Structures are given as structure tokens and as C-alpha cells.
Amino acid sequence: MLRHHEIAEADHRILNPLNDRKLRLLGDIARIGPDTRILDLACGKGEMLCTWAAAHGATGHGVDLSDTFLTAARDRARELGVTGRVTFEHGDAARHRAPGLFDVTACIGATWIGDGLTGTIALLRRSTVPGGLLLVGEPYWIDEPPEAAPAALGFAPGDFVTLAGTLDRFEDAGVELVEMVLADTDDWDRYVASQWQTVHTWLHDNPDDPDAPAMREFADRSRRTYLTYNRRYLGWGVFALRLPPA
Ligand SMILES: C[S@@+](CC[C@H](N)C(=O)[O-])C[C@H]1O[C@@H](n2cnc3c(N)ncnc32)[C@H](O)[C@@H]1O
């Protein structure tokens, strides 16, 4: 699966339905500044850490399982002149033990690392200062989906809930939702539909690659489920969650 995403998202910098403007907005909302230390679990190509280091002077550490994405992250840090401010590490974010505490900890679009939203909040919390901020990217159902939708999109029925249900999950976890930046349909199209063309081109250039049949199936399934369910029923956003003070 990781390899499929590496191929399909080769042309993306942000591996989520979030655009550059909203990523900047998120940095402003999170009050990122020169003294802010950020931990990003499942950091992908490190766009958040690199651009916030460049724009705000923040420092950060990213962890991801993909060497391909981490190479892109280090290249991006060089491109933006922030190699002294950000570091990237290969590893399983679920097992990661950060040395010390961070002001802001993030998991943007990979809450499976904590076996769901609640577990990921617990995972981030253990590396965050009291009163610090968690940034969590998570899907939600815009409307009650058809029964077949979760399985078609690769989820278990209870994995995601409505926005109000997501708020309940935050409150049950003991964090306060203080802000959010949500993706709109155009953000989703840019994230998902643009992958179809990337895969189409890759298949044209690599017809005999051992991954070609799986990539063809990946693109076929993505198109079908996106247009049938995802675009209409599935929302996505980054939620800013404040921890209680010490
Ligand atoms: C949807 S992408 C999000 C990447 C990044 N947060 C962003 O917004 O651009 C999910 C990321 O999770 C990474 N990943 C998946 N499982 C992981 C794990 N157990 N530990 C660390 N990274 C993981 C993938 O390699 C991928 O980069």
C-alpha cells in the first residue's frame, strides 16, 4: 500500500486534501513562532514542518515510514534553506518515543498509527507540554453515509463519525477543540483526482513494472469510490486541540 501511495502521490507536496493557503492558515491558527518546537508523526514529505520553519522560524522533527517521502522532505528542507531547523527520521510513529516534549504535536491524516482518533490523541499527548497544542487531521462523515460506503472506502463502520460525533470523541479524550481548518470539495479533487493522472502517466511509462496491475486496480477503485461515496459523504479537516494546563 505504501508503494502505491508513493507512486500515486509523486506529484504532491501535501499528502492530504489541504492546499498551500490552508496550510499557512493552520500555521497562523496554531500561533507557530520562532520558539515553537513541533513533532510531526507520519510527516510525509515534511511540507508542514519545512514551510512553517521557513515562514515562522519554528523547529521541528518529523517521523515517517516512507524513505521516498523522507527523501522528498529533506530535499524540500534544503530548497527552503531550513535544514538547520528541521530533522526527519525513518520509523514507525506508533512506537516513536520523542526525546523531551514539544509545544505542538501533529498527526495529519494518519490516525491509524494510534489505532484511531482516541489512541492517536494519547500518542501525541505523551510528547506534548501541558497546555500544548495537538493538530490532528481526520475524516468525518458530512452526512450519514450509505451502509456500503465505509467498506468501499476501506474503513470499518465506526472508524469515523459526523463532525458533532468527532467533537464528542475530543471531549471524551479530555482535549478542547479550539480551531479547525476543513477541506472543501475542490481540495478533495486536487488531492484525489490529480492522482489519477499521475498513475495514468506512471502506467504509460512503466507498463511492465511488477506493480502495474495493482496500480491500475488502485486507480480504478479510487475513481469509482471517490465519485460514488467520498466526494459526497466524506469530509476531512485538521482539528486544533488544546491540552489542559499542568
Ligand atoms: C495521508 S499521508 C499524510 C502525510 C503528511 N502528514 C501530510 O499531510 O502531507 C500518511 C503518511 O503516513 C505515513 N505512515 C503510514 N503509517 C505510518 C506509521 N506507522 N509510522 C509512520 N508513518 C506512517 C505514510 O508514509 C504517509 O506519509
The ligand as an SDF file (V2000), in Angstrom:
LIG
                    3D

 27 29  0  0  0  0  0  0  0  0999 V2000
   -2.0050   10.6480    4.2350 C   0  0  0  0  0  0  0  0  0  0  0  0
   -0.2590   10.7220    4.3700 S   0  0  0  0  0  0  0  0  0  0  0  0
   -0.0460   12.2330    5.3080 C   0  0  0  0  0  0  0  0  0  0  0  0
    1.3620   12.7820    5.2750 C   0  0  0  0  0  0  0  0  0  0  0  0
    1.5570   14.1570    5.8960 C   0  0  0  0  0  0  0  0  0  0  0  0
    1.0600   14.2040    7.2580 N   0  0  0  0  0  0  0  0  0  0  0  0
    0.9100   15.2200    5.0590 C   0  0  0  0  0  0  0  0  0  0  0  0
   -0.1480   15.7420    5.4880 O   0  0  0  0  0  0  0  0  0  0  0  0
    1.4200   15.5450    3.9830 O   0  0  0  0  0  0  0  0  0  0  0  0
    0.0630    9.4370    5.5380 C   0  0  0  0  0  0  0  0  0  0  0  0
    1.5320    9.2700    5.8750 C   0  0  0  0  0  0  0  0  0  0  0  0
    1.6340    8.3170    6.9160 O   0  0  0  0  0  0  0  0  0  0  0  0
    2.8310    7.5880    6.7290 C   0  0  0  0  0  0  0  0  0  0  0  0
    2.6920    6.4040    7.5790 N   0  0  0  0  0  0  0  0  0  0  0  0
    1.7870    5.4010    7.4850 C   0  0  0  0  0  0  0  0  0  0  0  0
    1.8980    4.5570    8.5290 N   0  0  0  0  0  0  0  0  0  0  0  0
    2.9070    5.0570    9.3200 C   0  0  0  0  0  0  0  0  0  0  0  0
    3.4970    4.6520   10.5530 C   0  0  0  0  0  0  0  0  0  0  0  0
    3.0760    3.5610   11.2010 N   0  0  0  0  0  0  0  0  0  0  0  0
    4.5040    5.4000   11.0570 N   0  0  0  0  0  0  0  0  0  0  0  0
    4.9610    6.4960   10.4120 C   0  0  0  0  0  0  0  0  0  0  0  0
    4.4240    6.9410    9.2540 N   0  0  0  0  0  0  0  0  0  0  0  0
    3.4120    6.2360    8.7160 C   0  0  0  0  0  0  0  0  0  0  0  0
    2.8790    7.3730    5.2310 C   0  0  0  0  0  0  0  0  0  0  0  0
    4.1760    7.0470    4.7900 O   0  0  0  0  0  0  0  0  0  0  0  0
    2.4040    8.7500    4.7580 C   0  0  0  0  0  0  0  0  0  0  0  0
    3.4980    9.6210    4.6190 O   0  0  0  0  0  0  0  0  0  0  0  0
  1  2  1  0
  2  3  1  0
  2 10  1  0
  3  4  1  0
  4  5  1  0
  5  6  1  0
  5  7  1  0
  7  8  2  0
  7  9  1  0
 10 11  1  0
 11 12  1  0
 11 26  1  0
 12 13  1  0
 13 14  1  0
 13 24  1  0
 14 15  1  0
 14 23  1  0
 15 16  2  0
 16 17  1  0
 17 18  1  0
 17 23  2  0
 18 19  1  0
 18 20  2  0
 20 21  1  0
 21 22  2  0
 22 23  1  0
 24 25  1  0
 24 26  1  0
 26 27  1  0
M  CHG  2   2   1   9  -1
M  END
$$$$
